[in-house]
């Protein structure tokens, strides 16, 4: 069984990447390549909540921010060239800074969507074609013993193995949700 990695936070917000103050552009995060970064990546938020340290994953628009605890648990995936952790600085509107989170750069992009069983909808806007996945199924054994990957068909989707999910649950990591393949919020299927 595979899962889509998702995150939740007490407030309905996203930590926004600052392209102007960071050494690289955020479109590099979906490339599946190790990145050379000379200084911390910058993220912005309206306010740094006093409970931010209770979370092990923070929501962003592109790739999640993870805690030092998360990084320690999955350090062997760095050695296995599955992921890379990059230092970050999170700033709020008052200039307060938090340096306790790392960007999770996923180094494997794999085609894994079971197109026969998944329910997808595509819409064209000019030259852009957008895919809405209403119900996702993953091809069996498509992760090739990897713990987590970006889905090639929709790179914003991070797919994880049963073992990865189990390790997160055993470590009681906070802020992480796992969406089981075949789950759907749509009622019109």
N, C-alpha and C positions, 0 to 999 in steps of 0.2 A: 504494500500500500504506500502511496505517495501523498504528499500534502503540499498545499500552497502555503508559504510562510506569510503571515500577516502580523501586524502589530496594532496594539491599542494603547491609548494614553488617556488619563483621567479627563483631560480637556480635548475638545475636537479641534486639534491643531496639527500643523506639520512644521517640522524644523526645516527652514528654507535655506537652500544652498546659496551662498553669495559668490557668484561668478566673478565679480569685480575684485573682491578682496582675496580670492583663493588663487593658488598658483596654476590650477588647471580648470578646464571647463567641465561642467557636470555631464556632458554627453560622453565623456571618456569612461564613465562608470558602467556603461552597458556593452563595453567592447570585449570583456573577458580577458583582459591583459593586465599584467602586473604594471602598476604605475610608479614612476619615480617622482616623488614629491619632496621638495626641499623644506617646506614649512607647513604647519597645520592648515587643514582646510577649514573654511569659515562657514558657519551656519548661523542664521538669525531666527529669533523668536521674539514675540512681544514682551514676555517676561519669563525669567527663570524661576520656576516653581520650587518651593522648598522640598517638594516630594520627588523631584526629578531623579534623585539618587536611589529611589525605590524601584526604578525600572532598569531592565537589562537590554531593552531595545526601544528605540525612539522612532516615530514615524517621520519619514521624509517623502518627497515626491519621486525619488529615484532609487536610492539604495539606503538601507537602514543604518542608523547609528547604534552601536552596541557598547555595553559596559565592559570594564576591565575584567569583571567576573566571567562574562561571556567569552572574552578573548582567551582567558586562562583555560577555560574548559575545552575550547576548540583549537588550541595552539598546534596540535599535531596536523590539523588541516592546512595550516600555513606551511608546515614542513612538507606536506604532500602536494603542495602547489594547487590546492583547491580554493583557497581564499587568501586575502591580504588584508591586514588591518592598517589603517592610515590615521594618524593623529588628527584631531579636530579641535577647534575652539568654537563654542557656542556663545553668542552674544545676545543680550536682550536690549531693548530700546533705551535702557538707562546706562548701558555700557558694562553691565555685570558680565562676567565671563565664567564659563564652565569648560574645563579641559579634561573631563573624566570619561568622555565617550570617544569611540573610534569608528571610522567609516568601515563598513564591511564590503570589501571589493570582492566580488565573486568571479573566479577565473575560468569557469567552464560554462560555455553556452552550448546547449544540446537540443536538437529537435526531438521532442518527446511527446507532443500532444497526439493523442489518439483521435485523429480527425473523423474516423468512422463513427465513434460513439459520443464524442463531444458535441455540444450544441453551440454553434457560433453564428454570429450575425456580423456581416460586413456592411459598412456604409462608405460611400465615396463622397469626398468633399474636394472638388477640384481634382488635383492630382494625388491627393492624400487618400489612402484607403485605411479606415479604422476598423479594428476587429473588436467586437464585444463578445466575450466568452460567457455564455449563459450557464453552461454546465461543462466542466472540464474533466476529462479522463486522460490518464497518462499511459503511454505504451509500457507494457511489462518489461522489466529489466533495462529500460532505456537510460537509467542513470549510470549504468556500468560500474556499480560499486562506489560511486561518488556519494557524498553525504548531502550536498546541495549544489544546485546549478541554476543558471538563468535559462528560462525556456526560450529557445530560438524563435518560436512562432510569435511570442509576445514577451519581449525582453524585460518588461516590468514585473513579470511573474517569476518569483523565486520558488523553486520546487525542492522539497527536502525528502529525505528517506525516513522510513519508520525508525531506524536507529537514531538519526539526528533528533527526531521528535522525542524519543524516549530519553535521550540524554538531557535535553532541555527540561523535560518534566522532572526527571530525577534530581536535577540541580535546582529545581524550583525557580527557574528564570522567570522574571516578571515582565509583562507587557507583550508576550509572544502569544499568538494564536496560530492554530494550524487548521486550515480549511481542507477537509477530506475530499479526495477526488470524487466527483459525482454529486457533490453538494451544490445546491443552487438556491439563490434568494428569489428567483423568478417563479411565479405561480402559473404562468401561461404556457408552460412547456408541454 
